[in-house]
Amino acid sequence: MAIVNRTPDSFYDRGATFALDAAVAAGVTAFEAGAEIVDVGGVKFAPGPPVPVAEECARVIPVVRALAPRGLVSVDTFHPEVAEAAIEAGAAIINDTTGVRDPRMADVVAAGEAALIVAHSRAVPRTQLPQPQYDDVVAEVAEFLRAQVALAVARGVAEDRIVVDPGHDLNKNTLHSLELTRRLGELASLGHPLLVALSNKDFIGESLDRERGDRLAGSLAAAVWCASQGARIVRAHNVRETVDAMRMVEAIQGWREPAYLLHNMRPEGSE
């Protein structure tokens, strides 16, 4: 899953894809690099002033319309009104980083026959949760995801259209995110496809003492570990590198044939 942020203040690209043509071009490039999903966002997760629904729609809907004919498009939003407009424009997936805090989101997704990503987070959208505390972060995340998946199913979302995301760094400190990663298999056993959004996050930077632009190696290591523990969707900024890492995991596991066979495959004496 490639990330395209149509925001002026995203933590990673700092507005590089805020312009419409830049956002569409980034999505096209991501598909060409092997991304299977492009996730379009119009509002960053971090605390900040509210962005009106109309403004969020103006940011994301034209990108959805441009990219939907090329592949699967997801929209990162916690507003049901934005989700409804996005589905009408061709989005196949809604990525709710608030974990369906507003139950109407499930109604919209069910009516539109879209897929739903349920992520764990605790704070009111776009507000700070100072010094978050957990007795057992993995158990508490699992409990939250079970409850919110049950809510979505009760409101009509098909079980086979639900993906869960433990929400690395979302209202969690680095030790929490590392614990989630270490014990990811416990969350993979919840019975729904598991997405991880690790790319260039602070827990990687703090673990390695690396600034925002120097976290690719750590991001890839975390992604490979998570894939080995049951993650099936990896949300990433660096598409080509992450696609290569995931395809290598798939080749090792026997899920994907090598692109070609040449090494020690020629008959003896052949040119």
N, C-alpha and C positions, 0 to 999 in steps of 0.2 A: 504494500500500500504506500504509494508516494504521497507526499505532502505538498499542497499548493496553498499558501496563505495569502489571501487577498486582503491583507491588513497592512496598515502603515507602521505597525509597531510589534511585529512578531519577534519572539525572542531569538530566533536563529537567523532569519534572512533580513531582518530589519527593514522590511518594506520593499525588498527587491522585486517581488511579484505583486505589488499592490496595483499597478496599472493593468487594465484589462488585457491588453495585448501580451504583456509579460506573463500574466497568470495563465492565459490560454497556451502560450508557447511553452511554458514550463510543464503543463499537463501533457501536451503533445509529446514533448521530449521524454517525459517519464514513461508514457506508454511505449514509445519507440525503444526505450532502454530496457523494457521487460516488465515494468510494473503491471500488475493485473487489476489494480484499483487505484484511482486517484482520489484523494480525500481533499475536498475544497473547504476552506474555512474563511469566514468573514469577520470573526471576533476571536481574539486570543483568549486563552484560559485565564491568564494572570489577572490579578485585581486591576480595576480601572473603571472609568465612568461607563455607564450603560451606553450601548449602541442601539439606536432605535431599530425596531424590526424592519421598517421600510429601508433603512440604510443597509442593514445586513443583507436583505434580499437584493438590493441594487448591486451589492458587491459579488454575491455568489451566483445568482441565477444566470446571468449572461455566461459565466464560465461553465456552469453545468450544461447549458444549451449547446455550447461549442464543443464540449468534450464528450457528452453522452453518446454521440454516434460512433465514437472511437473505442469505447470500452466502458467498464464499470466505473461509475462515479459515486462517491460517497460525499455527504455534506456533514461537516462538523458543526453542530448547532444544538442549543438547548431550548430553542423557541419552537413550539409546535407550528406556528404560522410560517416560519421560514422553512421548516421541514415539509409542510404541505406544498408550498410553492416550488420547492426543490424537486419533490417527487413528480409534480406536474411537468416540470421542465426536463425530466429524464433521469433524475438521480435514482439509483437502485438501492442505496444504503443510507441510513441516517446514523451518524456517530454522535451519540449523546454522552458527553464527558461528565454530565451531572448524574448519570445513572437513572434517568427517567424520574427526576425530581418532580416534574410536572406530568402527572398521569395522562394528560391529554396527548402527550407525545406518542404514547402507545396507541391511542385511538387513531391518530393520523397515520402512523406507520401501518397499522392493520388495514385501514381503509385503502391505503395506496399499494398494499401488497408488496411493500419494500422490506428489506432486511434492517435489523436494528442492532447496533453495537451498544451494549450496556457497560459503561465504565464506572469504576468505583471512585468517588470523591465525596467529601463530607461537608464542605463549606457551601454557603449560599453562593450561587454563581457570581464570579468575578469579585469575590471578597477574600480576605486573608484569613487563614486559620493559624494563629500563632502557636508555635511549639506543639504540633499535634502529638497526641499520646495514644498508644494502643497497648493493651495487655498482651495480645497475640495478633500481630497485624495480618498474618495469613488467615487465621481463623475468622477474624472480624471482616476482612474483605470477602471471604467466601460466603459468610452469612449474609452480607449485604447483597452480593450478586445473586444468591439464591432467591432472596426476597423480591428483588426488583425484576428478575426474570419471571417469577411467579405472577407479579403484578402485570407485566406485559402480556403474558399468556392469557391471564384472566380477562384482559381487555381486547383480546382477539389477535394478537401477534402470533403467527405460527411458530412453534418451537424450533422447527428446522430453519428459521430465518433469524435466529438470535445468536449473536456473538458476544462473548464477555471479555472485558479488559480490566486487569487489576489496577490500572491507573498509576503506573510508576511516577513518583514525584508529585502526584496530585494530592495535596494536603498530607504529604508524607515527607519525612526527612531521608537523608541518604541511607541511614541504617535500616529504615523501614523498606526502602526500595531494594536494597541488597538482600534483605530477608525474603521479600516476595520473589526475587529472582532465584535465590538459592532453593526455595521450596516450591517452585512454580508447578511441579508435578501435582501437588495437592489441588491446585486450581484447575489444571488441565483435566482433572477427574470429575469436574462438575457436570460434564456431559454436553457442553456446547463448544464450538470452535473458540479457541483462545487467541486473542490479539494482544500483542505487546507493543507499546509505544515507548521506545527507549532512546530514540535517536538524539544524540548530542545533549542529553538531559544533564541536569546538575549532579545527579548521583554518580554519573560517569566522570564528570569533571572533578568532583570532590574526591572520588576514589583514586584518580590518577594524577591530580594536580595539573589539570589541563584546562585551558580557556575554551570558550565557546567554539572557536574555529579549529580546534585541535583535538577533537574528540572522536574522530572517525574510527580509529583502531579500537578504542574502547567500545564504541557503539556496535561495531561488527562482532567483537568478541561476545558481548552480551546477547546479541541477536542469535548467534550460533548456539550459545548455551541454551537460550530459551527454546529454540527450535528443537534441540535435543531433548528438552524436557516436556514437549507437547504443544508449544505455541505453533499455530498454523497460519497466522497473519502477522507480518512485521511491518509496522508503520515507520517510514524512514524518509529523511531528507536526501541522503546520498544514494540515489536510486541504482545507478549502474553497479556500484560496489556492493550494495546490499543484495541485489539480484544475483550477482556472482557468488556471494557467500551462501545464499540460500540454495542456489542450484548445486553448489558443491555438497552441501548437506544432503540434498536429495539424491545426488549421484552416489554418495557413500552409503546411504540407506537403501539404495536400490530402487528408489521411486522414480528416477529419471535416468535414461540412457545417456552415456557420454555424447558430446556433440559430434565427435568422430573418433575412430580408432586407427592409430598408425604405429605407435611405439611398440617395437618387437612383434609386429603383426605381419611383416613382409616375409615371404619365403626366403630361405638362405640363398644367397647369390643373386637375388633380384636387385635391380637398380633402385 
